[in-house]
Amino acid sequence: MVTPAPVAPDMLPEDPVPTEPDPEQNAPADEAAGAEAGDTTPASEGEQPAAPAGPPDKKNWYIVKVQSGREDSIKEAIERRVKIEGLEEYFGQIIIPVEKVTELRNGKRVVRTRKMYPGYIVANVEFNDRILYLFRETPGVGDFVGASATNRNPPPLSTRERDKLLLTQLPRGEGKDQIEKIKIPFDKGDRVRVRDGTFSGMEGEVKEIMEPKDPKEPPRVRVELTIFGRPVPVEVEVWQVEPVD
């Protein structure tokens, strides 16, 4: 019988020492588990969340019947009541359409402005019960044109009517934001009619549309007119001509 040789104490295996798990090694697994569970991590400080889109603009242009001769004071009264009642979100602006006319006084040409539609104003609003009540309760205001007992909602101006209206108001600076969005209703080579000034009523061909250096000024148009059988180029402001239908 063979007796096993004794083993030296220093040859015995040492008990394993428990070690702490390495967080860096487990991080990917933890992140993956979090992703599978639908967990989201906050954005870094440098990243900004996208701003939510604002509500669409529901404003349109409407014609409103008012007392003739009081258009300006009624406009101011409506604007004042809009601020008092906090209805700015439904209100854009009011335009009193005017045009320039040339008259002879004491042998001299005088240019003045006059209202195009006495007894009417044009309002850019979101039509609802609160706006309707505000307008109807303002002294001197009649009603929205087109509204009736059977058709409560008045029809707004068409795009063409709106653009033509705003273009005629360019010299007054009214409706600047809307005017910047619209296009001039004619182009180079189109036939136009002069609607104001020395050559009022004459027709010609657009030779050039000139953008102003000052953004507050209206564009100018070079039109070739036929005067005494000869082509004559003249320059007018864009509001002074209109396309020939």
Backbone hydrogen bonds in HBPLUS format (Angstrom, degrees):
<---DONOR---> <-ACCEPTOR-->    atom                        ^
c    i                          cat <-CA-CA->   ^        H-A-AA   ^      H-
h    n   atom  resd res      DA  || num        DHA   H-A  angle D-A-AA Bond
n    s   type  num  typ     dist DA aas  dist angle  dist       angle   num
A0011-MET N   A0008-ALA O   2.97 MM   3  5.49 163.1  2.00 118.7 124.2     1
A0012-LEU N   A0009-PRO O   3.25 MM   3  5.63 165.3  2.28 111.9 116.2     2
A0025-GLN N   A0022-ASP O   3.15 MM   3  5.41 124.4  2.47 101.7 114.9     3
A0026-ASN N   A0022-ASP O   3.20 MM   4  6.49 149.5  2.29 149.8 158.4     4
A0027-ALA N   A0023-PRO O   2.91 MM   4  5.87 121.9  2.26 139.8 153.7     5
A0030-ASP N   A0026-ASN O   2.89 MM   4  6.14 160.8  1.93 158.2 164.4     6
A0031-GLU N   A0027-ALA O   2.83 MM   4  6.04 163.1  1.86 161.3 165.6     7
A0032-ALA N   A0028-PRO O   2.89 MM   4  6.07 157.3  1.94 147.8 154.2     8
A0033-ALA N   A0029-ALA O   2.90 MM   4  6.14 156.7  1.95 147.4 153.8     9
A0034-GLY N   A0030-ASP O   2.87 MM   4  6.13 153.5  1.94 146.4 154.2    10
A0035-ALA N   A0031-GLU O   2.85 MM   4  6.10 151.6  1.93 147.3 155.0    11
A0036-GLU N   A0032-ALA O   2.91 MM   4  6.19 156.0  1.97 149.3 155.4    12
A0037-ALA N   A0033-ALA O   3.04 MM   4  6.25 142.7  2.19 140.7 150.7    13
A0039-ASP N   A0034-GLY O   2.82 MM   5  5.09 153.6  1.89 164.8 155.7    14
A0038-GLY N   A0035-ALA O   3.06 MM   3  5.12 158.1  2.10 103.1 109.4    15
A0047-GLU N   A0044-SER O   3.12 MM   3  5.51 147.3  2.24 108.1 117.2    16
A0060-ASN N   A0125-VAL O   2.92 MM  65  5.68 161.2  1.96 142.9 139.6    17
A0125-VAL N   A0060-ASN O   2.99 MM  65  5.68 138.5  2.17 168.2 161.4    18
A0157-LEU N   A0061-TRP O   2.80 MM  96  5.56 159.1  1.84 155.0 161.8    19
A0062-TYR N   A0123-ALA O   2.80 MM  61  5.29 159.4  1.84 149.3 155.7    20
A0123-ALA N   A0062-TYR O   2.79 MM  61  5.29 153.9  1.86 158.0 161.6    21
A0145-VAL N   A0063-ILE O   2.83 MM  82  5.56 168.7  1.84 151.7 155.4    22
A0064-VAL N   A0121-ILE O   2.87 MM  57  5.37 169.7  1.88 159.8 161.1    23
A0121-ILE N   A0064-VAL O   3.01 MM  57  5.37 154.9  2.08 148.8 156.9    24
A0065-LYS N   A0143-ASP O   2.95 MM  78  5.52 168.7  1.96 161.4 157.6    25
A0142-GLY N   A0065-LYS O   2.70 MM  77  5.07 160.7  1.73 147.6 148.6    26
A0066-VAL N   A0119-GLY O   2.91 MM  53  5.10 175.4  1.92 131.9 133.4    27
A0067-GLN N   A0140-GLY O   2.81 MM  73  5.14 138.0  1.98 149.8 160.4    28
A0070-ARG N   A0067-GLN O   3.17 MM   3  5.77 159.2  2.22 136.0 138.3    29
A0074-ILE N   A0070-ARG O   2.92 MM   4  5.99 160.7  1.96 161.9 167.7    30
A0075-LYS N   A0071-GLU O   2.97 MM   4  6.10 154.9  2.03 144.3 151.4    31
A0076-GLU N   A0072-ASP O   3.08 MM   4  6.37 158.8  2.12 148.2 153.0    32
A0077-ALA N   A0073-SER O   2.97 MM   4  6.17 150.9  2.05 141.3 149.6    33
A0078-ILE N   A0074-ILE O   2.95 MM   4  6.18 160.2  1.99 154.6 158.6    34
A0079-GLU N   A0075-LYS O   3.07 MM   4  6.28 167.8  2.09 151.4 154.8    35
A0080-ARG N   A0076-GLU O   2.98 MM   4  6.11 152.2  2.06 144.0 151.7    36
A0081-ARG N   A0077-ALA O   3.00 MM   4  6.22 159.3  2.04 147.7 152.8    37
A0082-VAL N   A0078-ILE O   2.92 MM   4  6.16 152.3  2.00 152.6 160.4    38
A0083-LYS N   A0079-GLU O   3.33 MM   4  6.58 155.5  2.40 141.9 146.4    39
A0084-ILE N   A0080-ARG O   3.08 MM   4  6.36 160.2  2.12 148.5 154.4    40
A0085-GLU N   A0081-ARG O   2.92 MM   4  6.00 163.4  1.95 152.5 155.9    41
A0087-LEU N   A0082-VAL O   2.97 MM   5  5.12 167.0  1.98 149.6 152.6    42
A0086-GLY N   A0083-LYS O   3.29 MM   3  5.05 152.8  2.37  94.6 102.6    43
A0090-TYR N   A0087-LEU O   3.05 MM   3  5.65 151.4  2.14 116.6 124.4    44
A0091-PHE N   A0088-GLU O   3.14 MM   3  5.02 155.7  2.20 101.5 109.0    45
A0126-GLU N   A0090-TYR O   2.80 MM  36  4.93 155.4  1.86 145.0 146.8    46
A0092-GLY N   A0124-ASN O   2.66 MM  32  4.99 142.9  1.80 169.4 169.1    47
A0124-ASN N   A0093-GLN O   2.82 MM  31  5.30 169.7  1.83 169.6 170.8    48
A0095-ILE N   A0122-VAL O   2.80 MM  27  5.20 167.2  1.81 157.2 161.1    49
A0122-VAL N   A0095-ILE O   2.95 MM  27  5.20 163.2  1.98 159.3 163.0    50
A0116-MET N   A0097-PRO O   2.87 MM  19  5.53 165.9  1.89 129.6 134.5    51
A0099-GLU N   A0114-ARG O   2.89 MM  15  5.61 149.9  1.98 153.8 163.1    52
A0114-ARG N   A0099-GLU O   2.95 MM  15  5.61 150.2  2.04 152.7 162.2    53
A0101-VAL N   A0112-ARG O   2.82 MM  11  5.57 163.1  1.85 164.1 170.0    54
A0112-ARG N   A0101-VAL O   2.94 MM  11  5.57 161.0  1.98 160.1 164.9    55
A0103-GLU N   A0110-VAL O   2.73 MM   7  5.13 166.3  1.75 149.0 153.2    56
A0110-VAL N   A0103-GLU O   2.64 MM   7  5.13 161.6  1.67 156.8 162.9    57
A0105-ARG N   A0108-LYS O   2.73 MM   3  5.19 163.8  1.76 155.0 156.7    58
A0108-LYS N   A0105-ARG O   2.98 MM   3  5.19 157.7  2.03 108.1 115.4    59
A0120-TYR N   A0117-TYR O   3.11 MM   3  5.75 132.9  2.34 149.4 147.5    60
A0132-LEU N   A0128-ASN O   2.92 MM   4  6.07 166.1  1.94 157.5 162.2    61
A0133-TYR N   A0129-ASP O   2.91 MM   4  6.01 161.4  1.94 146.2 151.0    62
A0134-LEU N   A0130-ARG O   3.02 MM   4  6.17 158.4  2.07 142.2 148.2    63
A0135-PHE N   A0131-ILE O   3.00 MM   4  6.24 167.0  2.02 157.8 159.8    64
A0136-ARG N   A0132-LEU O   3.00 MM   4  6.15 172.2  2.01 154.2 156.8    65
A0137-GLU N   A0133-TYR O   2.95 MM   4  5.95 144.7  2.08 146.8 155.4    66
A0138-THR N   A0135-PHE O   3.12 MM   3  5.33 162.4  2.15 108.5 113.8    67
A0141-VAL N   A0138-THR O   3.15 MM   3  5.86 158.8  2.19 148.0 148.4    68
A0147-ALA N   A0144-PHE O   3.18 MM   3  5.74 165.6  2.20 132.1 135.0    69
A0148-SER N   A0151-ASN O   2.79 MM   3  4.91 157.9  1.83 128.8 133.9    70
A0162-ARG N   A0158-SER O   2.86 MM   4  6.06 162.3  1.89 157.0 162.2    71
A0163-ASP N   A0159-THR O   2.95 MM   4  6.09 166.3  1.97 149.4 152.9    72
A0164-LYS N   A0160-ARG O   3.00 MM   4  6.13 162.5  2.03 148.6 153.5    73
A0165-LEU N   A0161-GLU O   2.96 MM   4  6.07 157.8  2.01 145.3 151.7    74
A0166-LEU N   A0162-ARG O   2.95 MM   4  6.19 167.4  1.97 156.6 159.2    75
A0167-LEU N   A0163-ASP O   2.95 MM   4  6.07 155.2  2.01 146.9 153.8    76
A0168-THR N   A0164-LYS O   3.18 MM   4  6.37 152.0  2.27 144.2 150.4    77
A0169-GLN N   A0166-LEU O   3.06 MM   3  5.11 142.0  2.21  97.9 109.3    78
A0170-LEU N   A0167-LEU O   3.28 MM   3  5.33 169.3  2.29 107.0 109.7    79
A0172-ARG N   A0169-GLN O   2.99 MM   3  5.55 141.5  2.14 117.4 128.0    80
A0173-GLY N   A0170-LEU O   3.00 MM   3  5.27 151.8  2.08 110.0 118.9    81
A0179-ILE N   A0175-GLY O   2.83 MM   4  5.96 161.2  1.87 161.3 167.8    82
A0180-GLU N   A0176-LYS O   3.05 MM   4  6.22 152.1  2.13 149.1 154.9    83
A0181-LYS N   A0178-GLN O   3.05 MM   3  5.30 141.1  2.21 102.8 113.9    84
A0182-ILE N   A0179-ILE O   3.30 MM   3  5.43 145.1  2.43 101.4 110.4    85
A0190-ASP N   A0187-ASP O   3.04 MM   3  5.64 163.8  2.07 138.2 140.0    86
A0189-GLY N   A0206-VAL O   2.81 MM  17  5.11 159.9  1.85 137.0 144.1    87
A0206-VAL N   A0190-ASP O   2.87 MM  16  5.57 164.0  1.90 162.9 167.9    88
A0244-VAL N   A0191-ARG O   3.15 MM  53  5.87 162.0  2.18 142.5 137.9    89
A0192-VAL N   A0204-GLY O   2.93 MM  12  5.70 158.8  1.97 157.9 165.0    90
A0204-GLY N   A0192-VAL O   3.02 MM  12  5.70 155.0  2.08 155.4 162.7    91
A0193-ARG N   A0242-GLU O   2.77 MM  49  5.39 161.4  1.80 159.5 165.1    92
A0242-GLU N   A0193-ARG O   2.96 MM  49  5.39 148.8  2.05 142.0 151.7    93
A0194-VAL N   A0202-MET O   2.86 MM   8  5.58 169.0  1.87 168.6 169.6    94
A0201-GLY N   A0194-VAL O   2.66 MM   7  5.40 172.4  1.67 155.0 152.7    95
A0195-ARG N   A0240-GLN O   2.69 MM  45  5.39 165.9  1.70 151.5 156.0    96
A0200-SER N   A0197-GLY O   3.19 MM   3  5.28 155.5  2.25 116.7 114.7    97
A0202-MET N   A0199-PHE O   3.10 MM   3  5.78 164.2  2.12 144.1 146.1    98
A0205-GLU N   A0224-GLU O   3.22 MM  19  5.32 147.7  2.33 137.2 137.4    99
A0224-GLU N   A0205-GLU O   2.89 MM  19  5.32 167.8  1.91 151.8 153.5   100
A0207-LYS N   A0222-ARG O   2.78 MM  15  5.51 166.6  1.80 163.4 167.1   101
A0208-GLU N   A0222-ARG O   3.38 MM  14  5.09 146.8  2.49 136.2 136.5   102
A0222-ARG N   A0208-GLU O   2.83 MM  14  5.09 171.0  1.84 153.2 156.3   103
A0210-MET N   A0220-ARG O   2.75 MM  10  5.16 162.4  1.78 158.1 161.9   104
A0220-ARG N   A0210-MET O   2.99 MM  10  5.16 163.0  2.02 151.5 154.0   105
A0217-GLU N   A0214-ASP O   2.95 MM   3  5.53 162.9  1.97 121.8 127.4   106
A0238-VAL N   A0219-PRO O   2.96 MM  19  5.65 155.3  2.02 156.1 149.8   107
A0221-VAL N   A0236-VAL O   2.70 MM  15  5.42 165.9  1.72 167.1 172.1   108
A0236-VAL N   A0221-VAL O   2.98 MM  15  5.42 159.0  2.02 149.8 155.5   109
A0223-VAL N   A0234-VAL O   2.82 MM  11  5.41 157.5  1.87 164.7 167.1   110
A0234-VAL N   A0223-VAL O   2.81 MM  11  5.41 160.5  1.84 152.8 158.6   111
A0225-LEU N   A0232-VAL O   2.87 MM   7  5.16 163.6  1.90 146.4 140.9   112
A0232-VAL N   A0225-LEU O   2.58 MM   7  5.16 165.1  1.60 160.7 165.7   113
A0227-ILE N   A0230-ARG O   2.80 MM   3  5.29 156.5  1.85 159.6 152.7   114
A0230-ARG N   A0227-ILE O   3.03 MM   3  5.29 159.8  2.08 108.5 115.0   115
A0240-GLN N   A0237-GLU O   2.89 MM   3  5.50 157.6  1.94 119.8 127.2   116
A0241-VAL N   A0238-VAL O   3.42 MM   3  5.93 172.7  2.43 113.6 115.6   117
